Amino acid sequence: MRTITRHNLFIILDHLLYQIETTMFPGRPSLGDTTPVAMPLYQSAVYAIPDLDTLDSIIDQGDPGFVYARDAHPNGLALANALQEMHQSAWSCTTGSGMGAISCGIMSCVKSGHQILASKHLYGRTTQLLKSELIRYGVQTNFIDFQDLEAVAIALKTKPKLLIIETISNPLLHVPKMQVFIAMAQSVGCRVLVDNTFATPELCKPLKLGADLVMESLTKMISGHSDVTLGVLFGNDPSLGKQAKTICSVYGFSGNPFECWLTLRSLPTFEIRQQRAMENAHRLAEWFCFQPKVQRVIYPGLKDHPDHETSKELFGVFFGTMLTIELKPATRQAVDQFIRAKDAVAFAPSLGDVHTTVSYPDLTSHRYESVESKQDQGITQGLVRISTGIESLEIIKAKFTQMLAAID
Ligand SMILES: *Cc1c(COP(=O)(O)O)cnc(C)c1O
């Protein structure tokens, strides 16, 4: 695939503006020699093409221009260019949601009869996709605890085609030894797909560690304002990229212009938001350790976290924007009092907003898991997951002080 640089993106845009002005809307004011400072929104599903040779050159040679928005559009291309810089990837596919990116990644690597090896602690919908959907197409998944290296080594002997892990797991924030697993998988010809949503490229760039595919739910911290649903899949292998792009178009996974436009608008502030939210998370985790109504604080940045050393090696000095606490008493009633407190932070089963939010894994992300499975993982009724925002730490602490005080 041909890479489109910023420079020729502007040429494409000029070309398009010219076409729109002259062919489609003769009454539209000309921009003359001026250029919009902000990326314009090209809310167009289809493009008018001047002649058949141009059509051929766009489709066959990848020359500048667009045909149909499900295949490509200017806002998607502008976003892809910017996102690829973040992960330093050769290609990317922007999808209508994070789940679209995971589906696209999986379908690019497996076919009927193949086996997948996945972490037991994946995002709930990903587990559901593997367990209930892909099985219908003859793709079977083996779920393994990635804390258990030996179990992974044994499972790899059955020659799976794809290994799926998350950089930081939900809600216990496990951090698997990514480099070790990538090396183990690739030594038996198994590709690796990493869901990097909790970490973001600010903390970890799995492609640089050798992963074949990386996805981010842009819905979360990268867009950051809870007003977008979008995902992206990254990779370096050109043949995998070609496959992923075809799947994106044919299955209809592509992201639409407006969501891409909104996300592009969020990118210049992403690094600042992520840094600030990570600092808040770390200080808040330390603060929770001294609160009598909190009996457990789970944060990879704390020394007592089982994966603290792995996290330090992988991330450096920051540990993400997610933390999990267990209330005292660890009951549904205590959690209900906590979220119903006056001026509480929003109870919203997502993450990555500019505002701090809390979620309740027992009834949201892990709602459909059996009691035994939840017990097995350590997900109790008192567990609350927190996604820190960019408010001042004092405001966040004041809210949590009130929320903890509301517990009997
Ligand atoms: C939210 C999320 C997804 C799915 O992303 P959507 O944009 O909601 O489809 C996948 N993985 C993780 C870890 C997530 O948090």
The ligand as an SDF file (V2000), in Angstrom:
LIG
                    3D

 15 15  0  0  0  0  0  0  0  0999 V2000
  -13.7560   -0.2100   25.3360 C   0  0  0  0  0  0  0  0  0  0  0  0
  -12.7830   -1.2750   25.0880 C   0  0  0  0  0  0  0  0  0  0  0  0
  -12.8390   -2.0530   23.9320 C   0  0  0  0  0  0  0  0  0  0  0  0
  -13.9120   -1.8820   22.8860 C   0  0  0  0  0  0  0  0  0  0  0  0
  -13.9190   -0.6130   22.3500 O   0  0  0  0  0  0  0  0  0  0  0  0
  -15.2890    0.0480   21.7660 P   0  0  0  0  0  0  0  0  0  0  0  0
  -14.7960    1.3130   21.1550 O   0  0  0  0  0  0  0  0  0  0  0  0
  -16.2110    0.2370   22.9280 O   0  0  0  0  0  0  0  0  0  0  0  0
  -15.8360   -0.9170   20.7920 O   0  0  0  0  0  0  0  0  0  0  0  0
  -11.8990   -3.0440   23.7620 C   0  0  0  0  0  0  0  0  0  0  0  0
  -10.9480   -3.2660   24.6830 N   0  0  0  0  0  0  0  0  0  0  0  0
  -10.8540   -2.5350   25.7980 C   0  0  0  0  0  0  0  0  0  0  0  0
   -9.7850   -2.8300   26.7720 C   0  0  0  0  0  0  0  0  0  0  0  0
  -11.7740   -1.5200   26.0490 C   0  0  0  0  0  0  0  0  0  0  0  0
  -11.6950   -0.8020   27.1730 O   0  0  0  0  0  0  0  0  0  0  0  0
  1  2  1  0
  2  3  1  0
  2 14  2  0
  3  4  1  0
  3 10  2  0
  4  5  1  0
  5  6  1  0
  6  7  2  0
  6  8  1  0
  6  9  1  0
 10 11  1  0
 11 12  2  0
 12 13  1  0
 12 14  1  0
 14 15  1  0
M  END
$$$$
